Each structure stands twice: as structure tokens, then as C-alpha cells.
Amino acid sequence: MNSLVPVLHPSQVTTIDVTQLHHDSHTRSVAVKTIHDACQKRGFFQVKNHGVSKKVTENALGSLSKFFDLPMDQKTIFLSNDVKKPVRLETFRVDNVSRVSRELIKLYAYPIEDWIGSWPHNPTDFTENLGKYAIEVRRLSLEIMGAIMESLGLPPTYLRSSLEKGMHMIVGNKYPQCSPSSNILGLASHTDHTIITILLESISGLEIMDSNDNNAWKSVPATGGTLKVLIGNHLEVLSNGLIVQKCVPQGDFKPSNE
């Protein structure tokens, strides 16, 4: 986390209890309204009691960490600049042009049976652990999208068939350790070219542009047991600008796998 950026107070981070979406119509409507407000004002919210177990998330992070710790010569087979590659490893290092430092792997994840065979098999538990995580997060994302559609005054099943056929990608990031004075970025300012992004953090790193405070950058604290839901560019377009993307991971990072 960038130590120079103010941190949002936990009370400023909207938390949705996903089980409320399964309750009576009044309880669900309150949760949906809360989601709507968070999407409009912040461009993100976090969810708890989401059904993705602690074991699944910890195992997924553990397998990613072991993969990133492999010697580079065992990972070069996945290095590519082709954005259409179903498995793609990229590395960014600080130089005279860029202040960004990170390593990431992108995995096509749906239909999972079409792609999981091409995922890394070292470490040996990579496909099993990331596969379980991908299945659980996809289920959650469809449920959340139903609530978001409802928050826009549409049936929760609106676009469901299209979303069920849509792309799902897992992206794992490793940010090398850096000192607070180094001015090194984990990610530069950007928006996600997605409908939604579900973010699993091992350490705080997310920053948002706070429209309630003259568009100042604010760090978002990590909260154990939660997942963050970030609004992507495509959802902003689908909603005709009613909900907007304001989330940008940025700044100085300690060692982290996401």
C-alpha cells in the first residue's frame, strides 16, 4: 500500500452479506439498494459470506505463490505478448521508461474443461487449487451480476444467458518488495476492461479515486474473509453510465500474490 495515500476508514467500505440475497424479498431489496449505491458512489464494494471457502482462497494463493517462486527458466514457456494466448506470463521491471514492477499470469478459465489442461502443472497442485477457485468465483460472479442487474431496475436474469457464455479469466499478480521511498508502482492508473472484477488480496494494495473528496486517491484496507467486487468498463457502458469504474490498484506494494 502507498504510505502517502490516505486510507479509507472501514466504515466507508460497503460490505454486502451475500446471504441477504437469499432471504425474503425485503431483505434482498435492501441489499440490492446498497449495491446500487456503492456502484454509483464508489465503483466497488466487498462481499462476505460469499460461499468461497477460506481453504479454497488460501490454496489458490498458495499455488500462485509457489508458481511465482519457480526459477524463471521453468516459467519461460508461458512468456508471451500475445493477448489472445489462453495462458500468458508477463513480467514488468523498473527501467528508464517504466516505474512498474510486477509479474503476472493470466489464465482462461471458462469453460474450464477446455483450458485447465493448458495451465501450469508445476507446482503440482496448481490446476486443482486454481480450478476450484475459478469454479467458485464464477458462481459468485453470476450471483452478483443478478443483483447488479436488479439494482438497475432489470430482472436479475437479464443477460444471464449471455453472461453464462462469457469469458472468465483468472489473473494472478506478484508485486516485489519495495521501499516506501522508491516511487515504484505495482500497477499504473488504469480501469479494468471487464464487466466486473472479483479481487482476492493477500495484502492491501487497492486504491480508488474518491469522488466524495475531490477525486483524491484513497487506499482501501484489506479485510479478511471478504472479496472485493470492482466495476469494469463494460458494465459502465451496459448501465449507460449509471454505475462507474473508479478502482485502480496502484502505488508501493509489499510482497503480495493476488
Secondary structure, DSSP 8 states (H G I E B T S, - for coil): --TTS-B--GGGS-EEEGGGGGS-HHHHHHHHHHHHHHHHHTSEEEEES-S--HHHHHHHHHHHHHHHTS-GGGTGGGB---TT-SEEEEEE---SS--B-EEEEEEE-SSHHHHGGGS--SSTTHHHHHHHHHHHHHHHHHHHHHHHHHHTTS-TTTTHHHHHTS--EEEEEEE----TTS--BSS-S---SSSEEEE--SS--EEEEEGGGTTEEEE----TT-EEEEE-HHHHHHTTTSS---EEE-S---SEE-
